[in-house]
Amino acid sequence: WTAPKETGLTIQDMCSRLDVGIREREWFVTGRVLPELFSDDFRFQDPDVSLDGIETYARQVNRLFDQKTARVEVVNCRA
């Protein structure tokens, strides 16, 4: 969680890093995010929940899904 932040990435580079991270780590269901790609001011909000910080988000995602069975299928990730 204390990894240095990636800065100066082009949109295409950021998209590529996110694509690899999502496909390899399935972070939408595992919470195994790449914190270096997210701002310290990261905030997740939907109609049911509001979370401040990428670490909080990641821990809650991990708790939400069954880690033995949940999977992600990425259809498309592009800039």
NUKE-349519 format. One record per atom (N, C-alpha, C): residue in three letters; atom name; x, z, y. Coordinates in steps of 0.05 Angstrom, whole numbers, plus 5000, padded with zeros to 4 digits. Layout:
r_a_X_Z_Y
ALA_CA_X_Z_Y
...
This chain:
r_a_X_Z_Y
TRP_N_5016_5000_4976
TRP_CA_5000_5000_5000
TRP_C_5017_5000_5025
THR_N_5042_5005_5022
THR_CA_5059_5006_5045
THR_C_5078_4982_5047
ALA_N_5072_4961_5031
ALA_CA_5088_4937_5032
ALA_C_5087_4925_5060
PRO_N_5110_4914_5069
PRO_CA_5110_4901_5096
PRO_C_5089_4879_5097
LYS_N_5076_4876_5119
LYS_CA_5056_4855_5123
LYS_C_5069_4828_5125
GLU_N_5057_4808_5113
GLU_CA_5065_4780_5115
GLU_C_5056_4771_5143
THR_N_5074_4760_5158
THR_CA_5067_4750_5184
THR_C_5078_4721_5188
GLY_N_5066_4707_5206
GLY_CA_5075_4680_5212
GLY_C_5068_4659_5192
LEU_N_5049_4665_5173
LEU_CA_5041_4645_5154
LEU_C_5023_4625_5167
THR_N_5026_4600_5159
THR_CA_5007_4580_5167
THR_C_4981_4585_5153
ILE_N_4960_4572_5162
ILE_CA_4934_4575_5148
ILE_C_4936_4565_5120
GLN_N_4950_4543_5116
GLN_CA_4953_4532_5088
GLN_C_4969_4552_5071
ASP_N_4991_4563_5082
ASP_CA_5007_4583_5066
ASP_C_4990_4607_5059
MET_N_4974_4617_5078
MET_CA_4957_4640_5073
MET_C_4936_4633_5051
CYS_N_4925_4610_5053
CYS_CA_4905_4601_5034
CYS_C_4918_4600_5006
SER_N_4942_4589_5004
SER_CA_4956_4588_4979
SER_C_4962_4615_4967
ARG_N_4971_4634_4984
ARG_CA_4976_4661_4975
ARG_C_4951_4675_4965
LEU_N_4929_4671_4980
LEU_CA_4903_4683_4972
LEU_C_4893_4671_4946
ASP_N_4896_4645_4943
ASP_CA_4887_4631_4919
ASP_C_4902_4642_4894
VAL_N_4928_4644_4896
VAL_CA_4944_4654_4874
VAL_C_4936_4683_4868
GLY_N_4934_4699_4889
GLY_CA_4927_4727_4885
GLY_C_4900_4731_4872
ILE_N_4880_4715_4881
ILE_CA_4853_4718_4870
ILE_C_4853_4709_4840
ARG_N_4866_4687_4835
ARG_CA_4866_4676_4807
ARG_C_4882_4694_4788
GLU_N_4905_4704_4796
GLU_CA_4922_4720_4779
GLU_C_4913_4749_4777
ARG_N_4902_4760_4799
ARG_CA_4895_4789_4800
ARG_C_4866_4794_4798
GLU_N_4849_4773_4801
GLU_CA_4820_4776_4800
GLU_C_4810_4799_4817
TRP_N_4821_4801_4842
TRP_CA_4817_4826_4857
TRP_C_4788_4831_4866
PHE_N_4771_4811_4864
PHE_CA_4743_4816_4871
PHE_C_4729_4834_4851
VAL_N_4741_4837_4827
VAL_CA_4730_4855_4807
VAL_C_4750_4876_4798
THR_N_4776_4872_4803
THR_CA_4796_4892_4795
THR_C_4806_4910_4817
GLY_N_4805_4900_4842
GLY_CA_4816_4915_4864
GLY_C_4846_4912_4867
ARG_N_4858_4896_4851
ARG_CA_4887_4892_4852
ARG_C_4894_4872_4873
VAL_N_4890_4879_4898
VAL_CA_4894_4861_4921
VAL_C_4924_4858_4927
LEU_N_4930_4840_4945
LEU_CA_4957_4837_4956
LEU_C_4956_4849_4984
PRO_N_4961_4875_4987
PRO_CA_4957_4889_5013
PRO_C_4974_4877_5035
GLU_N_4996_4864_5029
GLU_CA_5013_4852_5050
GLU_C_4999_4829_5064
LEU_N_4977_4819_5053
LEU_CA_4962_4797_5066
LEU_C_4940_4806_5084
PHE_N_4934_4832_5084
PHE_CA_4911_4843_5099
PHE_C_4920_4860_5122
SER_N_4906_4858_5144
SER_CA_4911_4873_5168
SER_C_4906_4903_5163
ASP_N_4920_4920_5178
ASP_CA_4915_4948_5176
ASP_C_4886_4955_5186
ASP_N_4875_4936_5201
ASP_CA_4847_4940_5211
ASP_C_4826_4928_5193
PHE_N_4833_4921_5168
PHE_CA_4814_4908_5150
PHE_C_4789_4925_5147
ARG_N_4766_4911_5148
ARG_CA_4741_4924_5144
ARG_C_4723_4906_5127
PHE_N_4711_4918_5106
PHE_CA_4692_4903_5090
PHE_C_4664_4914_5096
GLN_N_4645_4896_5100
GLN_CA_4618_4905_5106
GLN_C_4599_4885_5095
ASP_N_4579_4896_5081
ASP_CA_4556_4880_5073
ASP_C_4531_4897_5078
PRO_N_4507_4888_5071
PRO_CA_4483_4903_5077
PRO_C_4482_4931_5064
ASP_N_4498_4935_5043
ASP_CA_4496_4961_5028
ASP_C_4519_4980_5033
VAL_N_4542_4969_5043
VAL_CA_4566_4986_5044
VAL_C_4584_4977_5067
SER_N_4599_4996_5078
SER_CA_4619_4990_5098
SER_C_4644_5006_5091
LEU_N_4667_4992_5088
LEU_CA_4692_5005_5080
LEU_C_4714_4998_5099
ASP_N_4729_5017_5108
ASP_CA_4751_5014_5126
ASP_C_4778_5016_5110
GLY_N_4794_4995_5112
GLY_CA_4821_4995_5100
GLY_C_4821_4980_5073
ILE_N_4842_4965_5069
ILE_CA_4844_4950_5044
ILE_C_4847_4968_5020
GLU_N_4860_4990_5023
GLU_CA_4864_5008_5000
GLU_C_4837_5020_4992
THR_N_4821_5028_5011
THR_CA_4794_5039_5005
THR_C_4777_5017_4991
TYR_N_4778_4993_5002
TYR_CA_4763_4971_4990
TYR_C_4772_4967_4961
ALA_N_4798_4965_4956
ALA_CA_4808_4960_4929
ALA_C_4800_4982_4910
ARG_N_4802_5007_4918
ARG_CA_4794_5029_4900
ARG_C_4765_5028_4893
GLN_N_4748_5022_4913
GLN_CA_4719_5021_4908
GLN_C_4712_4997_4890
VAL_N_4724_4974_4894
VAL_CA_4719_4951_4877
VAL_C_4726_4958_4848
ASN_N_4749_4971_4844
ASN_CA_4758_4979_4817
ASN_C_4737_4997_4804
ARG_N_4726_5015_4819
ARG_CA_4706_5034_4808
ARG_C_4679_5020_4803
LEU_N_4673_5000_4818
LEU_CA_4647_4987_4816
LEU_C_4644_4970_4791
PHE_N_4665_4957_4782
PHE_CA_4663_4939_4759
PHE_C_4676_4951_4734
ASP_N_4665_4943_4711
ASP_CA_4676_4951_4685
ASP_C_4702_4936_4681
GLN_N_4724_4950_4682
GLN_CA_4751_4937_4681
GLN_C_4757_4924_4654
LYS_N_4742_4931_4633
LYS_CA_4746_4919_4607
LYS_C_4733_4892_4604
THR_N_4712_4887_4620
THR_CA_4697_4863_4616
THR_C_4694_4845_4640
ALA_N_4696_4856_4664
ALA_CA_4691_4840_4688
ALA_C_4714_4820_4693
ARG_N_4706_4795_4701
ARG_CA_4725_4774_4706
ARG_C_4716_4758_4730
VAL_N_4734_4743_4741
VAL_CA_4729_4725_4764
VAL_C_4735_4697_4756
GLU_N_4717_4678_4764
GLU_CA_4722_4650_4760
GLU_C_4723_4638_4788
VAL_N_4747_4629_4796
VAL_CA_4750_4617_4823
VAL_C_4743_4587_4821
VAL_N_4724_4579_4836
VAL_CA_4716_4551_4837
VAL_C_4733_4535_4857
ASN_N_4737_4547_4881
ASN_CA_4752_4532_4901
ASN_C_4763_4552_4922
CYS_N_4787_4548_4930
CYS_CA_4799_4564_4951
CYS_C_4816_4545_4968
ARG_N_4807_4539_4992
ARG_CA_4822_4520_5009
ARG_C_4818_4527_5038
ALA_N_4836_4517_5054
ALA_CA_4835_4522_5083
ALA_C_4817_4501_5096
